[in-house]
Amino acid sequence: MIQLFLFTAAILGGTSVASGAFATHALREQLTERSLEIFETGARYQMYHALALLAVALLLSRAESAQSLLTVAGFAFMAGVLIFCGSLYALSLSGIKILGAVAPMGGAAFLIGWGCLAVAALRYK
């Protein structure tokens, strides 16, 4: 699990940087200001949760008492990036407004991840 989370964190972090640069340089002239803000929000949350996933991987290598909670947190962060950030990217690029209704499901996954991380912290020895 540690290797999967470290690898995924690295990929998510790198693609977040690439997405932000893409938005700044290639999309600035093609998207409305609002669509660009939505895209950049996706990139920002992707980076936040890449770093959170990195922390989960590092904690997994040290914590014996909260392995299952940390594993759930890691998968929740990955699901949140896919659903929340993915829906924001798709919304900003396509303009299909119904995609905005998908984002809260990804936000819920983020909250589950952070909740599991908080409980894991309480059990950390």
C-alpha positions as CSV (number, residue, x, y, z in Angstrom):
1,M,0.0,0.0,0.0
2,I,2.8,2.4,0.8
3,Q,4.4,2.0,-2.6
4,L,1.0,2.6,-4.3
5,F,0.3,5.7,-2.3
6,L,3.8,7.1,-2.8
7,F,3.6,6.5,-6.5
8,T,0.1,7.9,-6.8
9,A,1.0,11.0,-4.7
10,A,4.0,11.6,-7.1
11,I,1.8,11.3,-10.2
12,L,-0.9,13.5,-8.8
13,G,1.5,16.1,-7.7
14,G,3.3,16.2,-11.0
15,T,0.1,16.3,-13.0
16,S,-1.2,19.0,-10.8
17,V,1.8,21.2,-11.7
18,A,1.3,20.3,-15.3
19,S,-2.4,21.1,-15.2
20,G,-1.8,24.5,-13.6
21,A,0.8,25.4,-16.2
22,F,-1.5,24.2,-19.0
23,A,-4.3,26.4,-17.6
24,T,-2.0,29.4,-17.3
25,H,-0.4,29.1,-20.7
26,A,-2.6,27.2,-23.0
27,L,-6.2,27.8,-21.7
28,R,-6.1,31.4,-20.6
29,E,-7.2,32.7,-24.0
30,Q,-9.7,29.9,-24.6
31,L,-11.7,29.8,-21.4
32,T,-13.8,32.3,-19.6
33,E,-12.4,33.7,-16.4
34,R,-14.9,31.6,-14.4
35,S,-14.0,28.4,-16.3
36,L,-10.3,29.1,-15.7
37,E,-11.0,29.6,-11.9
38,I,-12.8,26.3,-11.8
39,F,-9.9,24.5,-13.6
40,E,-7.4,26.1,-11.2
41,T,-9.5,25.1,-8.2
42,G,-9.2,21.5,-9.5
43,A,-5.5,21.8,-9.8
44,R,-5.1,23.3,-6.4
45,Y,-7.2,20.6,-4.6
46,Q,-5.3,17.9,-6.6
47,M,-2.0,19.2,-5.2
48,Y,-3.4,19.5,-1.6
49,H,-4.5,15.9,-1.7
50,A,-1.4,14.7,-3.4
51,L,0.5,16.0,-0.4
52,A,-2.1,14.5,1.9
53,L,-1.6,11.1,0.2
54,L,2.1,11.5,0.6
55,A,1.6,12.0,4.3
56,V,-0.6,9.0,4.5
57,A,2.1,6.8,2.8
58,L,4.7,8.1,5.2
59,L,2.5,7.5,8.2
60,L,1.7,4.0,7.0
61,S,5.4,3.2,7.1
62,R,5.5,4.1,10.8
63,A,2.1,3.5,12.3
64,E,1.2,0.0,13.4
65,S,-2.0,0.8,15.2
66,A,-3.9,2.7,12.5
67,Q,-3.1,0.9,9.3
68,S,-6.7,0.3,8.2
69,L,-7.8,3.9,8.8
70,L,-4.8,5.2,7.0
71,T,-5.5,2.9,4.0
72,V,-9.1,4.1,3.9
73,A,-7.9,7.7,4.1
74,G,-5.5,7.1,1.2
75,F,-8.1,5.6,-1.1
76,A,-10.6,8.3,-0.1
77,F,-8.1,11.0,-1.1
78,M,-7.5,9.2,-4.5
79,A,-11.2,8.9,-5.1
80,G,-11.8,12.5,-4.2
81,V,-9.1,13.7,-6.6
82,L,-10.7,11.6,-9.4
83,I,-14.2,12.7,-8.7
84,F,-13.9,16.2,-7.4
85,C,-10.9,17.5,-9.5
86,G,-11.9,15.4,-12.5
87,S,-15.4,16.9,-12.5
88,L,-14.0,20.4,-12.2
89,Y,-11.6,19.9,-15.0
90,A,-14.4,18.4,-17.2
91,L,-16.8,21.2,-16.2
92,S,-14.4,24.0,-17.1
93,L,-13.4,22.5,-20.4
94,S,-16.8,21.4,-21.6
95,G,-19.1,23.9,-20.0
96,I,-21.6,21.1,-19.2
97,K,-23.0,22.5,-16.0
98,I,-24.4,19.2,-14.6
99,L,-20.8,18.1,-14.0
100,G,-20.8,20.6,-11.1
101,A,-23.3,18.4,-9.3
102,V,-20.7,15.6,-9.3
103,A,-18.1,17.6,-7.4
104,P,-19.7,17.3,-3.9
105,M,-19.3,13.5,-4.1
106,G,-15.6,14.0,-4.5
107,G,-15.7,16.5,-1.7
108,A,-17.4,13.9,0.5
109,A,-14.5,11.5,-0.3
110,F,-12.0,14.2,0.8
111,L,-13.9,14.6,4.1
112,I,-13.9,10.9,4.7
113,G,-10.2,10.8,4.1
114,W,-9.5,13.7,6.5
115,G,-11.8,12.1,9.1
116,C,-10.0,8.8,8.9
117,L,-6.7,10.6,9.1
118,A,-7.9,12.5,12.2
119,V,-9.0,9.2,13.9
120,A,-5.8,7.5,12.9
121,A,-3.9,10.4,14.6
122,L,-5.7,9.7,17.8
123,R,-4.7,6.0,17.6
124,Y,-1.1,6.7,16.6
125,K,1.4,5.1,18.9
